[in-house]
Amino acid sequence: MDPVQSQVVEMRFFGGLSTEEIACALGIAPRTVGRYWASARLWLLREMSRVEK
């Protein structure tokens, strides 16, 4: 996982920040934050599915 993507996950999940707040803090577009968040959720779903098998 990309370091910035990891920061997005930490700020969103543990910090409870909004997409706009994360984008402002990291200096990236809100749409990029959304893509990183969606990608991280998909990664987690895949990892959890793999472990359960």
C-alpha positions in Angstrom: 0.0 0.0 0.0 1.3 3.5 -0.9 2.4 5.6 2.1 -0.1 8.3 1.3 -2.8 5.8 0.9 -1.9 4.5 4.4 -2.2 8.0 5.7 -5.7 8.4 4.2 -6.8 5.2 5.9 -5.4 6.2 9.3 -7.0 9.7 9.0 -10.3 8.4 7.9 -10.7 5.3 10.0 -8.9 6.3 13.2 -9.1 10.0 13.0 -12.7 10.2 11.7 -11.7 13.0 9.3 -13.8 13.9 6.2 -12.6 13.5 2.6 -12.2 17.3 2.4 -10.2 17.5 5.7 -7.9 14.7 4.6 -7.4 16.3 1.1 -6.5 19.6 2.7 -4.1 18.0 5.3 -2.3 16.0 2.7 -2.4 18.5 -0.2 -4.2 16.2 -2.6 -7.5 16.4 -4.4 -10.7 15.1 -2.6 -11.3 12.8 -5.5 -7.9 11.2 -4.9 -8.7 10.7 -1.3 -11.9 8.9 -2.4 -10.0 6.7 -4.8 -7.4 5.8 -2.1 -10.1 5.0 0.4 -12.0 2.8 -2.0 -8.8 1.0 -3.0 -7.9 0.4 0.6 -11.3 -1.0 1.4 -11.1 -3.3 -1.6 -7.6 -4.5 -0.5 -8.9 -5.2 3.0 -11.9 -7.2 1.7 -9.6 -9.3 -0.5 -7.2 -9.9 2.4 -10.0 -11.0 4.7 -11.5 -13.3 2.1 -8.1 -14.9 1.5 -7.6 -15.6 5.2 -11.1 -17.1 5.7 -10.5 -19.8 3.0 
